[in-house]
Amino acid sequence: MNNKGIRIGLIIFLFSYPLMLVAQPHCARKLTEETQSWLQRLYQAAKEKQPYYSQFDQYPARKQHTLQSVYAQKTGVNLFVYGLDFYYASGTWFTPSYKEKCRSNLVAIVKEAWHKHKAIPCFSWHLENPYVPTGFNNYMGCRYRYGVNGYPEPHRYVVKEILEEKGDSCGFGSYGKQNNPKGYKNPAEWFDARCRDVAEIIRELKDEEGRPIPIIFRLWHECEDSWQWWGKSYVSQEDYIRFFQLTVDKIEKYTQTHNVLYAYSPDRFWKGEQDFMLRYPGDNYVELIGFDDYSIGSDSVALQATIRRAKIVSKLAEQHQKVAALFETANSQEATSDRFFSDFLQPIIESGSVEFGLVQLWSTGKLSTPEEITDRKRFLKSGVVKIIDK
């Protein structure tokens, strides 16, 4: 080879070598090109220490089916990622007409957000226990394990019933004070129908040319708590993992759209790497790993504890080639509501060794006083997170 050829070869090698060193996010399943691209974007955002900012209920799907958002009006921004929930459009507890309305809203919002902004939803699923009785007296409390009158205590181990295809007939309860006329022979049959509900919605999430719109699906969150029927007091570690895997397998089987990125998200009540990973369903079943944390904004001690958790999750995400995330938090402390973003959330994101690809506020929260609005707008437009700046 002459000198010119050697130089050309050296140049090609030097330009290609760094690319070979860049780790890629891991997904064992087939993904659409757009979904794979979004996974890469989230992963790259973590490497850049500039996560995507998501807001649950930015577009309130229970009330509207457009992107006319009070949140966007107050902050002056739109988002590339936004939070939604399958809870209101699935299950057997809500009336069919209410579920259909919410389903229509969900589909319209996702399609419009993709059309206008190429934005994607991060879905959660607060699914009710199938044994919740008619007239259960807490509208949101159907997902809780204790502290609410009328909770079906005899069936608190319903995950095991689903996995073993045992249990009693269920799915008759209704918030509308009238029995649901369609019941199921056991929770396994009921749960399969619920997965079909969600799969049908996902199949509708397509662009104008019929291509599936990417989504994030955060399954069975806060699993080390005992608030929900999939919590630690009612599901063994092994059964939780099996249940998570069963859910992914069913959704994938019934959708065949290859547009879902799955997420694993305990709460903050774990101690160290091993404890966090106790219920981890495996690298082949999730693309994002993160946690929920409502202690942020309490005081400096709580802040430092959250930073330690964020570093652990970031480290584990890198080891498993996943995207790290903070999936639920909010400015819930009255005393610090006017500086939650600047004094608490931003220091977490910017802390050394913290690499989030996504940070999600669970509600619009305290966004009423001028100080609260100013604090949030300053944070959103500071470049700390990725948004659509109007």
Order of alpha helices (4+ residues) and beta strands (2+ residues): alpha-alpha-beta-alpha-beta-beta-alpha-beta-alpha-alpha-beta-alpha-beta-alpha-beta-alpha-beta-alpha-beta-alpha-beta
